[in-house]
Amino acid sequence: SGLGQLVAKIDQLLKETRDAKQKAAGKKPYGAAKKQYRAYRNKMVAAVKAQNKDIKKRELSRIRRMPSENRAKARAELKERLKARLKSLIEKLPSKVDSPTHLQTLMSRSRVLKV
């Protein structure tokens, strides 16, 4: 009976290692997709920041030609508009991805990133 128990124990250990390997293999594509999403998100955020910089430069030169009493208000409005632009993108592409289904919905919403 000692040999039977030993064989059963070995079988159980083999099954556990096989299950662990399958679980790890299942996580790899998800990890790769998350990495791709993060890269896409960073690229989009950087693009919006660069656009905001150009817009700010252009608009500030326009504001400088305004009457001085209107300038402060115009600068504040510009700042808010640019902030809202960035915020809307960050809301669409959150940095934290909770699950594979969450990642799938984010990617389908952006419609640019395909895995």
Secondary structure as the mmCIF struct_conf table of DSSP 4:
data_model
#
loop_
_struct_conf.conf_type_id
_struct_conf.id
_struct_conf.beg_label_comp_id
_struct_conf.beg_label_asym_id
_struct_conf.beg_label_seq_id
_struct_conf.end_label_comp_id
_struct_conf.end_label_asym_id
_struct_conf.end_label_seq_id
HELX_RH_AL_P HELX_RH_AL_P1 GLY A 2 ARG A 64
TURN_TY1_P TURN_TY1_P1 ARG A 65 ARG A 65
BEND BEND1 MET A 66 MET A 66
HELX_RH_AL_P HELX_RH_AL_P2 SER A 68 LYS A 92
BEND BEND2 LEU A 93 LEU A 93
BEND BEND3 SER A 95 SER A 95
BEND BEND4 SER A 99 SER A 99
HELX_RH_AL_P HELX_RH_AL_P3 PRO A 100 SER A 110
BEND BEND5 VAL A 112 VAL A 112
#
